[in-house]
């Protein structure tokens, strides 16, 4: 694995429709993939999303569906294309129907289409509601995301979106410390961040691993999650700020002889 392709390979994001769910870094993960990728990449959402900053060179199209399709069909100057519908909230773009994203991925010849597939209201963890995540009918890779900053904090709506659902999935109660065992359940549960995964490849990310204490907690979370499910081979521990840093890759322990 060459260094310039490490992230795309580790996240199984070279080809197909790649969806990010969860909280604490979905936009950053998708932006990092797009920046590293060497093919033609689309960034969009099935839910409202913030387009990447202008520092990411891209063709940007915000229009209603009929005009949007015409714009995407025209030759572009950049290999990265960002598209969505206009939204009332300043700075945000509206999401697109999941079936349309799947169709346009094929029609317009993207190597990878990167999709924000749920929202978290700027919290560090979340559990999905009944109608979440909003995944295209074909999702090749699912990337569940959570923030290491939630670890060691009391469970509340300060750190979590949909707190009652987080309680239900993890067993952590409001006011209790949200620990590695709770975070692992959230990563490994079909009611948590594996919801809707189906046959997709799954590649979790724990973001905001900013110091040694968070590294230890995140590593314990990853190890516990790997014991709880066989749905993913490893968990990426990352620090996504102005740069992209893979802090560690927590893989499965080799079988004892």
C-alpha positions in Angstrom: 0.0 0.0 0.0 1.6 3.3 -1.1 1.4 6.2 1.3 -0.5 8.4 -1.1 -3.2 5.8 -1.3 -3.3 4.6 2.3 -6.6 6.3 3.2 -8.5 5.2 0.1 -7.3 1.6 0.5 -7.9 1.4 4.3 -11.5 2.8 3.8 -12.2 0.7 0.7 -13.1 4.0 -1.0 -11.4 3.7 -4.4 -14.6 2.7 -6.3 -18.3 2.7 -5.9 -20.7 4.5 -3.6 -19.1 5.3 -0.3 -21.4 6.5 2.5 -20.4 8.2 5.8 -22.8 7.9 8.8 -22.5 8.8 12.5 -21.0 11.9 14.1 -17.8 13.7 14.7 -16.2 13.9 11.3 -18.2 12.6 8.4 -17.6 15.7 6.2 -13.9 15.6 7.1 -13.5 11.9 6.3 -15.2 12.3 2.9 -13.2 15.4 2.1 -9.9 13.6 3.0 -10.9 10.7 0.7 -11.6 13.1 -2.2 -8.3 14.9 -1.7 -6.3 11.7 -1.8 -8.2 9.9 -4.6 -6.7 10.1 -8.0 -9.8 9.3 -10.0 -13.1 11.2 -10.8 -14.9 11.7 -7.5 -18.3 13.2 -6.6 -19.2 14.6 -3.2 -22.9 14.8 -2.3 -25.5 13.9 0.3 -28.9 12.3 0.8 -29.4 14.8 3.7 -28.5 18.5 4.0 -24.7 19.0 4.0 -22.0 21.6 4.0 -20.0 21.7 0.8 -16.3 21.4 1.3 -14.3 24.6 1.6 -12.9 26.3 -1.5 -9.5 25.0 -0.7 -10.6 21.7 -2.2 -10.4 22.2 -6.0 -13.8 21.1 -7.4 -16.6 21.8 -9.8 -19.6 22.9 -7.6 -23.2 22.6 -8.7 -26.1 23.6 -6.6 -29.4 23.5 -8.5 -32.8 21.7 -8.7 -32.6 18.2 -10.0 -33.5 18.9 -13.7 -30.8 21.6 -14.1 -28.4 19.7 -11.9 -28.4 16.7 -14.2 -27.6 19.0 -17.2 -24.7 20.6 -15.3 -23.2 17.3 -14.4 -23.4 16.1 -18.0 -21.2 19.0 -19.1 -17.4 18.7 -19.1 -15.8 20.0 -16.0 -12.4 21.5 -15.1 -11.7 19.4 -12.0 -11.7 15.7 -11.2 -13.8 16.4 -8.1 -17.4 17.4 -8.4 -19.6 18.6 -5.6 -23.4 18.7 -6.2 -26.6 19.2 -4.3 -29.8 21.1 -4.2 -30.3 24.7 -2.9 -31.3 24.9 0.8 -32.9 27.6 2.9 -30.2 27.5 5.6 -27.2 29.6 4.6 -24.1 27.7 3.7 -25.9 24.4 3.4 -26.9 22.4 0.4 -29.9 20.1 0.2 -29.6 16.4 -0.2 -30.7 14.3 -3.2 -32.9 11.2 -3.5 -30.8 8.1 -2.8 -32.0 6.4 -6.0 -30.9 9.4 -8.1 -27.4 9.4 -6.6 -27.0 5.7 -7.5 -28.2 6.4 -11.0 -25.9 9.4 -11.5 -22.9 7.6 -10.1 -23.2 5.2 -13.1 -24.4 7.7 -15.7 -21.7 10.3 -15.2 -18.8 7.9 -14.8 -17.6 8.7 -11.3 -15.0 6.3 -9.9 -16.2 7.1 -6.4 -19.3 8.9 -5.2 -18.9 10.1 -1.5 -22.2 10.5 0.3 -23.1 12.1 3.6 -26.0 9.9 4.6 -27.2 11.2 8.0 -26.9 14.2 10.3 -25.7 14.7 13.8 -26.1 18.4 14.6 -22.4 18.9 15.4 -22.4 16.3 18.2 -19.6 13.7 18.7 -21.7 10.5 18.7 -25.2 9.5 17.6 -27.5 6.6 17.1 -29.8 6.4 14.1 -33.5 7.2 14.1 -36.0 4.9 12.4 -35.6 6.6 9.1 -31.8 6.8 9.2 -29.4 6.4 7.6 -30.6 7.5 4.2 -28.5 5.2 2.0 -28.5 4.8 -1.8 -29.9 1.4 -2.9 -26.3 0.5 -3.7 -23.9 1.4 -1.0 -20.5 -0.3 -1.7 -18.8 0.9 1.5 -20.2 2.2 4.7 -18.0 4.4 7.0 -19.4 4.7 10.5 -17.8 7.7 12.2 -17.5 8.7 15.9 -15.4 11.2 17.8 -12.9 10.2 20.5 -13.8 13.4 22.4 -17.1 11.7 23.6 -15.1 9.0 25.4 -14.8 9.7 29.1 -17.6 12.3 29.0 -21.0 12.1 30.8 -23.7 11.2 28.3 -25.8 14.2 27.5 -27.1 16.1 24.5 -23.9 18.1 24.6 -22.0 15.1 23.2 -24.7 13.0 21.7 -27.4 13.3 19.1 -30.6 11.3 19.8 -29.6 10.6 23.4 -32.5 8.1 24.1 -31.4 6.0 21.2 -27.8 6.1 22.3 -28.9 4.9 25.7 -30.9 2.1 24.1 -28.1 0.9 21.9 -25.2 1.3 24.3 -26.7 0.8 27.8 -25.1 4.0 28.9 -27.6 6.3 30.8 -27.7 10.0 30.9 -25.1 11.4 33.3 -23.0 8.2 33.2 -19.6 8.2 31.7 -19.6 7.2 28.1 -16.8 4.7 28.0 -15.1 2.5 25.5 -17.5 -0.4 26.1 -20.4 1.8 25.2 -18.7 3.2 22.1 -17.9 -0.3 21.0 -21.5 -1.3 21.2 -22.5 1.7 19.2 -19.9 0.7 16.5 -20.8 -3.0 16.4 -24.6 -2.9 16.7 -27.1 -3.3 13.9 -29.2 -0.8 15.8 -26.3 1.6 16.0 -23.8 2.6 13.4 -24.1 -0.7 11.4 -27.7 0.0 10.7 -28.5 -0.5 7.0 -25.0 -1.9 6.3 -26.4 -5.0 4.5 -23.7 -6.4 2.2 -21.7 -3.2 2.2 -18.0 -3.2 3.2 -17.7 -1.5 6.6 -14.7 0.6 7.6 -15.2 2.5 10.9 -13.4 5.7 11.8 -12.8 7.1 15.3 -11.9 10.7 14.7 -10.4 13.5 16.9 -7.8 11.2 18.5 -5.9 14.3 19.7 -3.8 13.0 22.6 -2.4 9.9 24.3 -5.4 9.6 26.6 -7.9 9.7 23.7 -5.6 7.3 21.8 -5.8 4.7 24.6 -9.6 5.1 24.9 -10.1 4.9 21.2 -7.9 1.9 20.8 -9.8 0.1 23.6 -13.0 1.0 21.8 -11.8 -0.4 18.6 -10.5 -3.7 20.2 -13.8 -4.3 21.9 -15.8 -3.6 18.8 -13.7 -6.0 16.8 -14.5 -8.6 19.4 -18.2 -7.9 19.2 -18.6 -8.2 15.4 -16.9 -9.7 12.4 -18.4 -7.0 10.0 -15.1 -5.0 9.7 -11.4 -6.0 9.6 -10.1 -2.9 11.3 -10.9 0.5 12.7 -9.0 3.7 11.7 -8.1 6.1 14.4 -7.7 9.5 12.9 -7.0 13.2 13.5 -8.7 15.3 10.9 -8.1 19.0 11.3 -6.2 21.1 8.7 -4.4 17.9 7.7 -5.2 14.3 7.5 -3.4 12.0 10.0 -4.0 8.3 10.4 -3.0 7.9 14.1 -3.3 4.1 14.2 -5.0 1.2 12.6 -6.6 -1.2 15.1 -6.9 -4.6 13.5 -7.8 -8.0 14.7 -5.5 -9.9 17.0 -3.9 -12.9 15.3 -5.2 -16.2 16.4 -3.2 -17.8 19.1 -1.1 -20.8 18.0 
